[in-house]
Amino acid sequence: MNEVSQPLPERMRPHNLDGYVGQKHLVGKGCILRSMIENGSLSSFILWGPPGVGKTTLAHIIAETLDRAFFTLSAVSAGVKDVREVIEAAKGRNLFSGSKAPILFIDEIHRFNKAQQDALLGAVEAGTIVLIGATTENPSFEVITPLLSRCQVFVLKSLDAEDLDTLLRRAISEDAVLKTKNIKVEETEALFRQSGGDARKLLNILEIVVDSQAGADEIVITNKLVNDCLQENIAIYDKDGEMHFDLISAFIKSIRGSDPNAAIYYMCRMLDGGEDPLFIARRLCLSASEDVGLANPNALLLAEATFRVVHEIGMPEARIPLAECTVYLASSPKSNASYMAMERAMEAAKSDKTAAVPLYLRNAPTKLMEDLGYSDGYKYAHDYPGNFVDLEFLPKGMEGTVFYEPQHNSHEDRLRAYLEACWPKYYKK
């Protein structure tokens, strides 16, 4: 492809650390990644950060700087077979050339299921490859423990206004296409806000704005021009952008509103647009707790099982348990009583952080604590009829505070009846 016909983010992709913008805590002078590169002592690691902050670019720079063979896989499309083929190719290269281990870069490594990650483990452990993974998700939850234990994790941050300004000025002055145009930047607020700390998005927006002014003698970038251009060029679905948030909002609100038809429609819209199925599964877990709650405690169990199954089997099969869980949650009775109890209790906890735990509720592991009255007066509930004893458990000054108010559904009606029997002074019939 002719260089000038490439998208602006590709044309502006740096080839060395000096041209790399952002992540000074990792690649600044004397910082850990720069030192690793300069010393040539490369070990496997995972780059964790939001989209468009330079994860892929950094992997390419490292390979170029160290003159290492570079293999790349996308976890969206690669399977176990692809992983094994790359590992075999890396083994062959090592065997015949005696060169240093090639780099295998895996984009969106969080989308690899357990079997795919297991296929990597032996090669990473043996040093056949140096793995560089990129993920927007917390690797503690998405990467299997044996693989994670063999990789360092480097956290990348969204680009700040200074970084974005550097990229903007550099693109205008250095890009082969843009430097031939008369571009004047009057306002940057809309550019930076719409990019959200994402370098790729910033450069895409800049290119859209410039292209919209084709033939103009002078291009003056203002907030209004940026916003007008984006309104005309909004993508049908952008999993990192506004439509992403609109669809997930509609999905959750449809579940909350007990409409399984709308909920499964929005789920399919997201999957068709390329949304990560694990993102949807996580939202189902939250909805099961926040919106269904104690009206149907089995909802959280099903959501948790759905997350595990989706993680294990991946797409396209993962859409089936996602659909099952979505319909189940939307069709379940709803209660946010436990969520609201947490909110009220959190407010109370913040307002008085010094409220003392009653002495009789404290442990007394030492003689001194026992002498001071720790645990003195505590009554063991199981020693009393019905496994209940009337004892105040909240700190002094908070006695009788009710945070949890059961709502009216079959399950919480039973909980309310039990609480009314235990605490008639707090829960009135």
PLY file of the C-alpha trace (Angstrom):
ply
format ascii 1.0
element vertex 429
property float x
property float y
property float z
element edge 428
property int vertex1
property int vertex2
end_header
0.00 0.00 0.00
1.24 3.48 -0.91
2.26 5.24 2.29
0.04 8.28 1.75
-2.99 6.03 1.14
-2.64 4.48 4.60
-4.78 5.82 7.45
-3.14 8.63 9.43
-2.57 6.50 12.59
-0.53 4.03 10.49
1.45 6.79 8.81
2.28 8.29 12.20
3.23 5.03 13.91
6.74 5.56 15.40
9.60 3.11 14.83
11.72 3.89 17.87
11.29 4.86 21.50
12.30 8.47 20.89
9.26 8.89 18.66
6.92 7.09 21.06
4.49 9.37 22.91
3.22 8.65 26.42
3.95 5.94 29.02
6.94 7.82 30.43
6.72 5.66 33.57
7.68 2.67 31.40
9.81 4.01 28.54
11.27 7.19 30.00
15.01 7.41 30.64
16.00 4.83 33.25
12.50 3.29 33.42
11.89 -0.44 33.42
10.88 -1.17 29.82
13.47 1.13 28.28
16.16 -0.44 30.46
15.03 -3.93 29.43
15.24 -2.95 25.76
18.57 -1.14 26.04
20.09 -4.09 27.93
18.66 -6.61 25.46
17.42 -8.70 28.40
13.90 -9.30 27.09
11.48 -11.49 29.01
7.78 -12.21 28.46
5.33 -9.55 29.57
1.76 -8.32 29.20
0.79 -4.76 28.33
-2.46 -3.84 30.07
-4.18 -0.59 29.21
-7.07 1.08 27.40
-7.34 1.16 23.59
-5.09 3.43 21.56
-2.32 4.00 24.11
0.46 2.31 22.14
0.47 -1.37 23.11
0.88 -2.71 19.56
3.26 0.08 18.59
5.47 -0.66 21.59
5.68 -4.34 20.68
6.79 -3.47 17.12
9.37 -0.96 18.38
10.87 -3.58 20.70
11.14 -6.12 17.87
12.75 -3.57 15.52
15.12 -2.21 18.15
16.34 -5.66 19.20
16.23 -7.08 15.66
14.11 -10.02 16.76
11.89 -12.13 14.52
8.32 -10.99 15.09
5.18 -13.14 14.93
1.75 -11.74 15.61
-1.63 -13.30 16.35
-5.00 -11.77 17.11
-6.88 -13.57 19.86
-10.11 -12.64 18.06
-9.38 -14.89 15.09
-6.55 -17.28 16.08
-7.13 -20.77 17.48
-4.98 -23.38 19.19
-3.79 -24.62 15.77
-2.49 -21.15 14.88
-0.65 -20.88 18.19
1.04 -24.24 17.70
2.05 -23.39 14.12
3.75 -20.17 15.30
5.55 -22.03 18.08
6.82 -24.64 15.61
8.02 -21.88 13.29
9.82 -20.24 16.21
11.47 -23.54 17.15
12.68 -23.99 13.58
14.11 -20.50 13.45
15.95 -21.04 16.75
17.26 -24.44 15.66
18.71 -23.37 12.31
19.87 -19.84 13.04
20.80 -20.00 16.69
19.28 -16.53 17.01
17.57 -15.15 20.05
14.00 -16.22 20.75
11.45 -14.59 18.41
8.75 -12.33 19.80
5.16 -13.54 19.63
2.77 -10.62 19.99
-0.83 -11.54 20.83
-3.35 -8.73 20.60
-6.37 -8.94 22.92
-4.88 -11.90 24.76
-7.77 -11.73 27.23
-9.95 -13.31 24.51
-7.87 -16.50 24.48
-9.65 -19.30 26.33
-7.86 -21.66 28.71
-6.95 -24.20 26.01
-5.38 -21.51 23.84
-3.41 -20.09 26.75
-2.29 -23.58 27.79
-0.87 -24.04 24.28
1.42 -21.06 24.90
2.64 -22.11 28.31
5.34 -24.64 27.38
6.94 -22.36 24.76
7.06 -19.41 27.15
8.46 -21.58 29.93
11.15 -23.07 27.65
12.11 -19.69 26.19
11.17 -20.78 22.67
9.33 -17.49 22.29
9.17 -14.21 24.14
5.48 -13.50 24.63
4.19 -9.94 24.50
0.47 -9.86 25.19
-1.80 -6.84 24.88
-5.05 -6.56 26.78
-7.64 -3.99 27.77
-8.86 -6.27 30.57
-7.36 -7.02 33.97
-4.98 -9.94 33.30
-5.49 -11.21 36.85
-8.96 -12.32 35.78
-8.37 -13.14 32.12
-4.95 -14.86 31.97
-4.42 -18.31 33.51
-2.25 -18.28 36.62
0.61 -20.45 35.25
1.03 -18.15 32.25
0.59 -14.97 34.28
3.26 -16.11 36.74
5.78 -16.26 33.86
5.02 -12.76 32.59
5.54 -9.32 34.00
2.53 -7.03 33.73
3.08 -3.43 32.64
0.15 -1.01 33.05
-0.28 1.60 30.31
-2.26 4.78 30.93
-4.57 6.88 28.79
-2.69 9.71 27.11
-2.97 13.07 28.86
-3.59 16.45 27.21
0.14 17.10 26.84
0.66 13.77 25.06
-2.33 14.37 22.78
-1.10 17.86 21.94
2.33 16.46 21.05
0.72 13.93 18.69
-1.52 16.55 17.13
1.30 19.04 16.43
3.60 16.29 15.18
0.98 14.95 12.76
0.29 18.39 11.31
3.97 19.22 10.87
5.46 15.82 9.92
2.83 13.72 8.14
3.44 13.50 4.39
-0.15 14.51 3.62
-1.02 16.97 6.39
2.17 19.03 6.16
1.19 20.05 2.62
-2.00 21.67 3.91
-2.50 25.00 5.65
-3.89 23.78 9.00
-4.46 26.13 11.92
-5.50 24.79 15.32
-7.64 27.29 17.21
-9.30 24.92 19.71
-8.38 21.44 20.91
-10.99 20.75 23.61
-13.37 18.75 21.38
-10.50 16.85 19.73
-9.06 15.77 23.06
-12.42 15.05 24.69
-13.67 12.93 21.80
-10.39 10.99 21.64
-10.61 10.05 25.33
-6.86 9.61 25.71
-6.72 7.30 22.66
-3.97 8.23 20.17
-5.50 6.23 17.34
-8.88 7.88 17.82
-7.31 11.35 17.98
-5.54 10.84 14.64
-8.63 9.31 13.03
-10.71 12.31 14.11
-8.06 14.71 12.84
-8.06 12.96 9.45
-11.87 13.09 9.25
-11.85 16.81 10.05
-9.13 17.58 7.50
-10.81 15.49 4.79
-14.08 17.33 5.39
-12.36 20.57 4.38
-10.94 19.29 1.09
-10.20 22.16 -1.30
-10.13 24.82 1.42
-7.18 27.22 1.32
-6.98 27.16 5.10
-8.30 24.56 7.56
-9.15 26.08 10.93
-9.77 23.43 13.57
-12.40 24.50 16.11
-14.58 22.64 18.60
-17.64 23.22 16.41
-15.94 21.84 13.30
-14.82 18.70 15.16
-18.27 18.06 16.66
-20.04 18.66 13.34
-17.72 16.28 11.49
-18.16 13.53 14.06
-21.94 13.81 13.91
-21.76 13.14 10.18
-19.23 10.30 10.44
-20.35 8.38 13.54
-19.74 4.65 13.19
-22.69 2.25 13.32
-20.98 0.41 16.15
-17.73 1.32 17.89
-16.93 -1.01 20.76
-14.65 1.62 22.27
-16.91 4.59 21.62
-20.28 6.18 22.29
-22.42 3.53 20.60
-20.73 0.92 22.81
-22.00 2.68 25.92
-25.45 3.27 24.42
-25.93 -0.42 23.64
-24.67 -1.75 26.96
-26.87 0.81 28.73
-29.92 -0.32 26.73
-29.01 -3.97 27.41
-28.83 -3.54 31.19
-31.93 -1.33 31.35
-33.90 -3.90 29.33
-32.92 -6.62 31.82
-33.81 -4.32 34.71
-37.12 -3.57 33.02
-37.90 -7.31 32.66
-38.00 -7.26 28.85
-36.17 -10.39 27.60
-36.92 -9.54 23.97
-35.21 -6.16 24.04
-32.37 -7.50 26.21
-31.46 -10.31 23.81
-31.77 -7.94 20.84
-29.20 -5.55 22.32
-26.98 -8.48 23.26
-26.98 -9.63 19.63
-26.29 -6.07 18.42
-23.19 -6.00 20.62
-21.95 -9.43 19.56
-22.52 -8.63 15.89
-20.51 -5.42 16.38
-17.51 -7.32 17.76
-18.05 -6.79 21.48
-15.99 -9.00 23.80
-18.38 -11.71 25.09
-16.61 -11.64 28.46
-17.52 -7.96 28.81
-21.18 -8.91 28.37
-20.79 -11.82 30.83
-19.33 -9.48 33.46
-22.24 -7.10 33.03
-24.65 -9.99 33.51
-22.96 -10.80 36.84
-23.41 -7.21 37.97
-27.02 -7.11 36.84
-27.75 -10.36 38.67
-26.51 -8.76 41.90
-27.76 -5.21 41.48
-31.09 -5.66 39.73
-32.31 -9.21 40.43
-30.63 -9.54 43.80
-32.39 -11.40 46.56
-35.64 -11.63 44.61
-33.95 -14.61 42.91
-30.55 -15.54 44.43
-30.07 -18.22 41.76
-29.58 -15.45 39.20
-26.07 -14.70 40.41
-25.17 -18.40 40.37
-26.27 -18.68 36.74
-24.45 -15.45 35.80
-21.26 -16.68 37.46
-21.55 -20.02 35.65
-22.14 -18.16 32.38
-18.95 -16.13 32.85
-16.93 -19.31 33.45
-18.43 -21.13 30.45
-17.91 -18.14 28.13
-14.30 -17.91 29.30
-13.75 -21.62 28.65
-15.40 -22.08 25.25
-15.11 -18.67 23.56
-17.02 -17.58 20.47
-19.08 -18.48 18.57
-20.51 -21.02 21.04
-20.38 -18.50 23.91
-23.38 -16.67 22.48
-25.66 -19.55 23.58
-25.03 -19.37 27.37
-25.04 -15.57 27.09
-28.51 -15.73 25.55
-29.74 -18.17 28.21
-28.52 -16.00 31.07
-29.85 -12.79 29.49
-33.35 -14.23 29.10
-33.28 -15.69 32.62
-32.25 -12.42 34.28
-34.72 -10.36 32.29
-37.53 -12.80 33.15
-36.69 -12.91 36.89
-38.39 -10.85 39.60
-36.31 -7.81 40.55
-34.97 -6.35 43.79
-32.22 -3.84 44.47
-32.68 -4.09 48.24
-29.21 -5.48 48.96
-27.64 -2.89 46.64
-29.47 -0.07 48.42
-28.50 -1.54 51.81
-24.87 -1.37 50.72
-25.26 2.25 49.56
-26.79 3.29 52.88
-24.21 1.37 54.90
-21.37 2.83 52.81
-22.63 6.33 53.51
-22.75 5.56 57.23
-19.27 4.03 57.13
-17.85 7.15 55.43
-19.53 9.58 57.82
-18.10 7.94 60.96
-14.87 6.03 60.45
-14.05 5.97 64.15
-17.14 4.18 65.50
-15.75 1.61 67.92
-16.63 -2.07 67.59
-18.35 -3.11 70.86
-15.91 -4.88 73.21
-18.05 -8.02 73.38
-17.76 -8.46 69.60
-13.95 -8.31 69.61
-11.71 -11.36 69.73
-9.59 -11.92 72.84
-6.58 -13.95 71.67
-4.34 -12.69 74.50
-4.68 -12.56 78.31
-4.35 -8.77 78.23
-7.25 -8.44 75.81
-9.31 -10.77 77.96
-8.53 -8.68 81.05
-9.57 -5.53 79.16
-13.00 -7.05 78.55
-12.59 -8.10 74.93
-15.28 -10.67 74.06
-16.81 -10.34 77.55
-20.59 -10.55 77.25
-20.67 -12.05 73.79
-23.48 -14.56 73.34
-23.04 -17.44 70.90
-26.20 -17.51 68.78
-26.16 -21.28 68.32
-26.50 -21.79 72.07
-29.97 -20.21 72.03
-33.38 -21.38 70.77
-33.77 -20.89 67.04
-30.04 -20.10 66.77
-30.79 -16.48 67.60
-29.93 -14.16 70.48
-31.06 -10.57 70.97
-27.69 -8.78 70.99
-26.75 -5.37 69.62
-24.13 -5.72 66.88
-23.75 -2.14 65.65
-21.43 0.41 67.30
-22.69 2.70 70.04
-24.80 5.50 68.62
-25.93 3.41 65.65
-28.15 0.99 67.56
-31.21 -0.07 65.62
-30.12 1.42 62.28
-31.79 -0.44 59.43
-29.83 -0.57 56.18
-31.54 -3.55 54.55
-35.23 -3.13 53.74
-36.62 -6.28 52.08
-38.73 -5.62 49.00
-41.98 -7.35 48.16
-41.29 -10.57 46.26
-41.70 -14.21 47.24
-38.12 -14.74 48.40
-37.72 -11.47 50.31
-41.15 -11.84 51.87
-39.74 -14.92 53.62
-36.62 -12.97 54.64
-38.78 -10.16 56.02
-40.86 -12.61 58.04
-37.68 -14.03 59.60
-36.26 -10.58 60.38
-39.59 -9.43 61.87
-39.55 -12.46 64.16
-35.92 -11.79 65.21
-36.02 -8.00 65.41
-39.62 -6.86 65.99
-38.36 -3.52 67.37
-36.62 -2.75 64.06
-38.72 -4.56 61.43
-42.40 -3.76 61.92
-45.13 -6.00 60.53
0 1
1 2
2 3
3 4
4 5
5 6
6 7
7 8
8 9
9 10
10 11
11 12
12 13
13 14
14 15
15 16
16 17
17 18
18 19
19 20
20 21
21 22
22 23
23 24
24 25
25 26
26 27
27 28
28 29
29 30
30 31
31 32
32 33
33 34
34 35
35 36
36 37
37 38
38 39
39 40
40 41
41 42
42 43
43 44
44 45
45 46
46 47
47 48
48 49
49 50
50 51
51 52
52 53
53 54
54 55
55 56
56 57
57 58
58 59
59 60
60 61
61 62
62 63
63 64
64 65
65 66
66 67
67 68
68 69
69 70
70 71
71 72
72 73
73 74
74 75
75 76
76 77
77 78
78 79
79 80
80 81
81 82
82 83
83 84
84 85
85 86
86 87
87 88
88 89
89 90
90 91
91 92
92 93
93 94
94 95
95 96
96 97
97 98
98 99
99 100
100 101
101 102
102 103
103 104
104 105
105 106
106 107
107 108
108 109
109 110
110 111
111 112
112 113
113 114
114 115
115 116
116 117
117 118
118 119
119 120
120 121
121 122
122 123
123 124
124 125
125 126
126 127
127 128
128 129
129 130
130 131
131 132
132 133
133 134
134 135
135 136
136 137
137 138
138 139
139 140
140 141
141 142
142 143
143 144
144 145
145 146
146 147
147 148
148 149
149 150
150 151
151 152
152 153
153 154
154 155
155 156
156 157
157 158
158 159
159 160
160 161
161 162
162 163
163 164
164 165
165 166
166 167
167 168
168 169
169 170
170 171
171 172
172 173
173 174
174 175
175 176
176 177
177 178
178 179
179 180
180 181
181 182
182 183
183 184
184 185
185 186
186 187
187 188
188 189
189 190
190 191
191 192
192 193
193 194
194 195
195 196
196 197
197 198
198 199
199 200
200 201
201 202
202 203
203 204
204 205
205 206
206 207
207 208
208 209
209 210
210 211
211 212
212 213
213 214
214 215
215 216
216 217
217 218
218 219
219 220
220 221
221 222
222 223
223 224
224 225
225 226
226 227
227 228
228 229
229 230
230 231
231 232
232 233
233 234
234 235
235 236
236 237
237 238
238 239
239 240
240 241
241 242
242 243
243 244
244 245
245 246
246 247
247 248
248 249
249 250
250 251
251 252
252 253
253 254
254 255
255 256
256 257
257 258
258 259
259 260
260 261
261 262
262 263
263 264
264 265
265 266
266 267
267 268
268 269
269 270
270 271
271 272
272 273
273 274
274 275
275 276
276 277
277 278
278 279
279 280
280 281
281 282
282 283
283 284
284 285
285 286
286 287
287 288
288 289
289 290
290 291
291 292
292 293
293 294
294 295
295 296
296 297
297 298
298 299
299 300
300 301
301 302
302 303
303 304
304 305
305 306
306 307
307 308
308 309
309 310
310 311
311 312
312 313
313 314
314 315
315 316
316 317
317 318
318 319
319 320
320 321
321 322
322 323
323 324
324 325
325 326
326 327
327 328
328 329
329 330
330 331
331 332
332 333
333 334
334 335
335 336
336 337
337 338
338 339
339 340
340 341
341 342
342 343
343 344
344 345
345 346
346 347
347 348
348 349
349 350
350 351
351 352
352 353
353 354
354 355
355 356
356 357
357 358
358 359
359 360
360 361
361 362
362 363
363 364
364 365
365 366
366 367
367 368
368 369
369 370
370 371
371 372
372 373
373 374
374 375
375 376
376 377
377 378
378 379
379 380
380 381
381 382
382 383
383 384
384 385
385 386
386 387
387 388
388 389
389 390
390 391
391 392
392 393
393 394
394 395
395 396
396 397
397 398
398 399
399 400
400 401
401 402
402 403
403 404
404 405
405 406
406 407
407 408
408 409
409 410
410 411
411 412
412 413
413 414
414 415
415 416
416 417
417 418
418 419
419 420
420 421
421 422
422 423
423 424
424 425
425 426
426 427
427 428
